Amino acid sequence: MKARHATLGVLFLAAVWLNWFGNDPSGVTFVAPTERSDRPGVPARTVAAPASPPAILPLRARSELMGGVDDPEQVLFGSHSWTPPPPPPVEAKVEPPPKPVAPPLPFIYLGRKLENGKWEAFLARGGDTYVVREKSVIDGTYRAESITPTTLTITYLPLKQIQTMTIGGGE
């Protein structure tokens, strides 16, 4: 081990001496570049250094440098949106308007009576009281079709729709 340590010590001292004294920059000379002559016998001449520093050119648009951006496959660094396209417009189905429906019966049942084998019903709307018999018309809007002990059947004349009203039990 001692011979190995001695060899490494000598090499270390040689590296330090070369680092310290081996590189002397004072003796280095620089040579100016020369232009070569293609013809034999003509001496080469020295190239002069540029008189002014190089100018910084203005920036140019990417479309001027890369060409047109009409074709997306030709654009090198173009943008791309990953949002899916909107769905195609759906034409709204035009549904026919709903059939008109008769309004609910505006009458309040007051009572009924059997007169000469035929039933009569007593109805009220607002401050008016009506005595209704079969086939009688109320205010030009309603017509009583039939009266039984339990139901009163009325037709709404503008739409010709039949409605039923419960008027009591079969007493």
C-alpha positions in Angstrom: 0.0 0.0 0.0 2.8 2.4 0.7 4.1 2.1 -2.9 0.7 2.9 -4.2 0.3 5.9 -1.9 3.8 7.2 -2.9 2.8 6.9 -6.6 -0.4 8.7 -6.1 1.4 11.5 -4.2 3.9 12.0 -6.9 1.2 12.2 -9.6 -0.7 14.7 -7.4 2.3 16.9 -7.1 3.0 16.7 -10.9 -0.7 17.8 -11.6 -0.4 20.7 -9.2 3.0 21.9 -10.8 1.5 21.6 -14.3 -1.6 23.5 -13.2 0.5 26.2 -11.7 3.3 26.7 -14.1 2.3 24.7 -17.3 -0.2 27.1 -18.8 1.3 30.5 -19.6 -1.2 32.7 -21.5 1.4 35.4 -22.1 3.1 33.5 -25.0 -0.1 32.9 -27.0 -0.6 34.9 -30.2 -3.8 35.2 -32.1 -3.9 35.1 -35.9 -6.4 37.1 -38.0 -8.5 35.1 -40.3 -7.5 35.1 -44.0 -9.3 34.5 -47.2 -8.1 31.7 -49.3 -7.3 32.1 -52.9 -8.4 29.5 -55.4 -5.7 30.5 -57.9 -2.2 29.3 -57.2 0.5 32.0 -56.9 -1.9 34.7 -55.7 -1.3 35.6 -52.0 -4.2 35.4 -49.6 -5.5 38.6 -48.1 -6.6 39.3 -44.6 -10.4 39.8 -43.9 -11.2 43.0 -42.2 -13.4 43.0 -39.1 -16.9 44.4 -39.6 -17.1 48.1 -39.0 -20.5 48.1 -37.1 -22.1 45.6 -34.8 -24.8 43.5 -36.4 -28.3 45.0 -36.4 -31.2 43.3 -34.7 -33.9 42.6 -37.2 -37.6 43.3 -36.4 -39.9 40.3 -35.7 -42.0 39.1 -38.6 -45.5 37.5 -38.3 -45.7 33.7 -38.2 -48.0 33.6 -41.2 -45.3 35.5 -43.2 -42.6 33.0 -42.1 -44.6 29.8 -42.2 -46.9 30.5 -45.1 -50.7 30.6 -45.2 -52.8 28.9 -42.4 -55.7 27.8 -44.7 -55.0 24.1 -44.3 -55.0 23.1 -40.6 -52.8 20.1 -41.3 -50.1 22.4 -42.7 -49.9 24.6 -39.6 -47.0 23.5 -37.4 -48.0 25.1 -34.1 -51.6 26.0 -34.7 -54.3 25.9 -32.1 -56.9 23.2 -31.7 -60.1 23.1 -29.7 -61.0 19.8 -28.1 -64.5 20.9 -27.3 -67.0 18.7 -29.2 -69.0 20.5 -31.9 -72.6 21.5 -30.9 -75.3 19.0 -31.8 -77.2 19.7 -35.1 -80.3 21.8 -34.6 -83.4 19.7 -34.0 -86.5 20.9 -35.7 -89.2 21.3 -33.2 -92.2 19.1 -33.8 -95.2 21.1 -34.1 -97.9 19.5 -32.0 -101.5 20.4 -32.6 -103.0 22.5 -29.9 -104.8 20.5 -27.2 -108.5 20.1 -27.7 -110.5 22.7 -25.8 -112.1 21.4 -22.6 -115.3 22.6 -21.0 -114.7 24.6 -17.8 -115.8 23.0 -14.5 -119.4 23.4 -13.7 -120.0 26.7 -12.0 -123.1 25.6 -10.1 -123.7 24.7 -6.5 -126.3 22.0 -5.8 -129.0 23.2 -3.5 -131.5 20.3 -3.7 -133.9 18.3 -5.9 -137.6 17.5 -6.0 -139.9 15.0 -7.7 -142.8 16.9 -9.4 -145.4 14.9 -11.5 -143.1 12.0 -11.9 -140.2 14.2 -13.2 -137.2 15.4 -11.2 -136.3 19.0 -10.8 -132.9 20.2 -9.5 -132.2 23.5 -7.7 -128.8 25.1 -8.6 -127.1 28.3 -7.7 -124.4 30.4 -9.3 -123.3 33.6 -7.6 -126.5 35.3 -6.4 -128.8 33.5 -9.0 -130.9 30.4 -8.3 -132.0 28.1 -11.1 -134.8 25.5 -11.2 -133.6 23.0 -13.7 -135.7 20.4 -15.6 -134.8 18.1 -18.4 -133.9 19.9 -21.7 -133.9 23.3 -20.0 -131.2 25.8 -21.1 -129.3 27.8 -18.4 -128.0 31.2 -19.6 -127.6 30.0 -23.2 -124.4 28.1 -22.2 -125.6 24.9 -20.4 -128.5 22.5 -21.2 -129.8 19.9 -18.7 -129.9 16.6 -20.6 -131.2 14.2 -17.8 -131.9 14.3 -14.1 -131.9 11.1 -12.1 -132.1 10.7 -8.3 -128.2 10.6 -8.1 -126.9 12.6 -11.1 -127.6 15.6 -13.2 -126.2 15.4 -16.8 -125.4 18.8 -18.3 -124.1 19.7 -21.8 -121.7 22.6 -22.3 -123.2 24.0 -25.5 -120.2 25.9 -27.0 -118.1 22.7 -27.1 -120.9 20.2 -27.0 -119.2 18.3 -24.1 -121.3 16.5 -21.5 -120.6 16.9 -17.8 -122.1 15.1 -14.8 -122.9 16.5 -11.4 -123.7 14.3 -8.4 -126.9 15.5 -6.7 -127.4 13.1 -3.8 -128.2 9.5 -2.9 -131.2 7.4 -4.0 -133.5 8.2 -1.0 
